[in-house]
Amino acid sequence: MYASVRRYRVEPEAVDEVLRLVDTEIVEELGRMPSFISFHTIDSGNGILTSISVFGEESDALEWNVIAADFVRERLAGLGVERTEAYGGAIVVHRAGSASVATIDD
């Protein structure tokens, strides 16, 4: 398994809109990738968002990095989104519980 991790700085007043666009426009495309396993977005507050994408194949993780960068540039730049970090690699320790949540609504 391989993970791609990206951290973004977002104008705090735009966080909800950015999350809506991610959820409605890009996550569906992610789900069509052959070895897609999971996608998570963490809202750390103060306009800091982190995404973690997990794939079975490294090639899909690398392709996703390009797709995500294009999406940010084309759809989110006008909302003050700036990628501050991006890295990834092989997942070397992994555990998962039996509970699974597809969507969390507050």
Secondary structure, DSSP 8 states (H G I E B T S, - for coil): -EEEEEEEE--GGGHHHHHHHIIIIIHHHHHTSTTEEEEEEEEEETTEEEEEEEESSHHHHHHHHHHHHHHIIIIIGGGT-EEEEEEEEE--S----S---S----
